[in-house]
Amino acid sequence: MSMTEIVSFLDLSVFPSVALIFFLAAFISILWKVLTKPRSESDMEANIPLNDDVVLTPRYAVKTEQADDKGVSHA
């Protein structure tokens, strides 16, 4: 039995419905989160690109690689 025959017997019409349900659930959850956010928090986040004087601390530490003086020549 070939793969084409096996796939032709499957009922694949349920997958678009499942995908639509997942999309709607994600859309509604994002919409709910946006609409229930306090106005002051939204205004603060909207002004982030305009605030050059405010330094935001990162959520995690960024590791930087520094060259040791061993074996590295700086001419």
C-alpha positions as CSV (number, residue, x, y, z in Angstrom):
1,M,0.0,0.0,0.0
2,S,1.5,3.3,-1.0
3,M,1.6,6.5,1.0
4,T,-0.9,8.2,-1.4
5,E,-3.5,5.5,-0.8
6,I,-3.0,5.7,3.0
7,V,-3.4,9.5,3.0
8,S,-6.4,9.4,0.7
9,F,-8.3,7.4,3.3
10,L,-7.6,9.8,6.1
11,D,-10.2,12.5,7.0
12,L,-8.1,15.6,7.0
13,S,-11.1,18.0,7.2
14,V,-10.7,18.4,11.0
15,F,-7.3,20.2,10.8
16,P,-8.5,23.5,9.5
17,S,-11.1,23.6,12.3
18,V,-8.5,22.9,14.9
19,A,-6.2,25.5,13.5
20,L,-9.0,28.1,13.6
21,I,-9.8,27.3,17.2
22,F,-6.1,27.7,18.2
23,F,-5.9,31.0,16.3
24,L,-9.1,32.4,17.9
25,A,-7.9,31.3,21.3
26,A,-4.5,33.1,20.8
27,F,-6.2,36.2,19.3
28,I,-8.7,36.5,22.2
29,S,-6.1,36.0,24.9
30,I,-3.8,38.7,23.3
31,L,-6.8,41.0,22.9
32,W,-7.8,40.4,26.6
33,K,-4.3,41.2,27.8
34,V,-4.1,44.4,25.8
35,L,-7.5,45.7,26.8
36,T,-7.1,45.0,30.5
37,K,-3.7,46.6,30.8
38,P,-3.8,49.9,32.8
39,R,-3.7,53.1,30.8
40,S,-0.6,54.4,32.6
41,E,1.4,51.3,31.8
42,S,0.5,51.6,28.1
43,D,1.5,55.3,28.0
44,M,4.8,54.5,29.7
45,E,5.5,51.7,27.1
46,A,4.5,54.0,24.2
47,N,7.0,56.6,25.3
48,I,10.0,54.3,25.6
49,P,11.5,55.3,22.2
50,L,11.1,59.0,23.1
51,N,12.8,58.8,26.5
52,D,16.5,59.1,25.8
53,D,17.4,59.9,29.4
54,V,15.9,56.8,31.0
55,V,18.2,53.8,31.2
56,L,16.3,50.5,31.2
57,T,18.0,47.5,32.9
58,P,17.9,44.3,31.0
59,R,16.0,41.3,32.4
60,Y,19.0,39.1,32.2
61,A,22.8,39.6,32.3
62,V,24.6,39.8,29.0
63,K,27.9,37.9,29.0
64,T,30.7,39.6,27.1
65,E,33.8,37.9,26.1
66,Q,37.0,39.8,27.0
67,A,40.4,38.9,25.7
68,D,42.9,38.0,28.3
69,D,46.3,39.6,28.2
70,K,47.9,36.1,27.9
71,G,49.0,35.5,24.4
72,V,47.2,38.5,23.0
73,S,49.4,41.2,21.6
74,H,48.1,44.7,21.2
75,A,50.4,46.6,18.8
